[in-house]
């Protein structure tokens, strides 16, 4: 009897050890740092959840996970979302994650966006909403009204940064966080006071910053370009900003703005229309917004790219001086285009 009892204890101990290693040791079967699976809807069947986990190659055999999740009562608490499984996770960790509905946080990294379609694709790429729905939201003034923007100024709601959401976050949830970040940004570093001193609203500063952003990558030139445009606005002169023509034509590959482009009837054509365009032509960096707010006082009214194609610009207070620099640039650009055409003709 004692021997029988001893064997039973040893057997239970062995089973316990085996169970421990089965349920608490590394169970994943992939080599990357992490993999994801998606549960589309609440109350989804355990069969479909297990199939999704298996289909993603997270674990090879789902029977033990099924058993453990049943013991923990996870199958009655399934929540929709995107779930992250890290390399080396145990079956217990995965089952507990399902029970607790602990979703993965999705990073929405916003920068360098020019048009709404690009933003819609960016959001749709990592979230449950599709790009068509995002575009409908971005172009619906009723949806945007609560944030104090419309379909033209919606980009002014967005300060480039990395934002965290759950995969199934709704568009109102996403934009409420963006609006909170915008309000926080403008409440700091005397930005509202600086905008007021320029006689501009934050949205107008943002729109001007979007033009400056598209003009150059060099901060030293951005300050001067901002001063040119501010001077033009104060004198009620047309901005005559080439980036607005590219935006109006939805062609950002243009390297030369010909006269025929300047007749475009778009309200974003700042050659035909005075003042700022109806809204931003891109999402500018926070640094460029601050450059506009801190633009130096100058008498510059004109600028043109330098003829050495360095990316820097000549700045002028008179049209006569500007015309001289513009002719130098056009001459060198003509030579460059001629060489480029000649190369394309060569076999």
Protein Blocks (a to p, Z undefined) as FASTA:
>chain_A
ZZmmmmmmmmmmmmmmmmmmmmmmcfbfcfbfbdcdddfbghiafklmmmmmmmnomafb
lklmmmmmmmnommmmcccddddddehiafklmmmmmmnopacddddddehiabfklmmm
mmmmmmmbdfklmmmmmmmmklmmmnopafklmmmmpccddddddfklcfklmmmmmmmm
mmmmmmgghlmmmmmmnopafklmmmmmmmmmmmpmcfklmmmmmmmmmmmmmnopafki
aklmmmmnopakbfbdcfklmmpcbfklmklpgcjdfbdfbdcdfklmmmmmmoccdfbf
bdcddfklnopacddfbfklmmmmmmmmmmmmmmmmmmmmmmmmpZZ
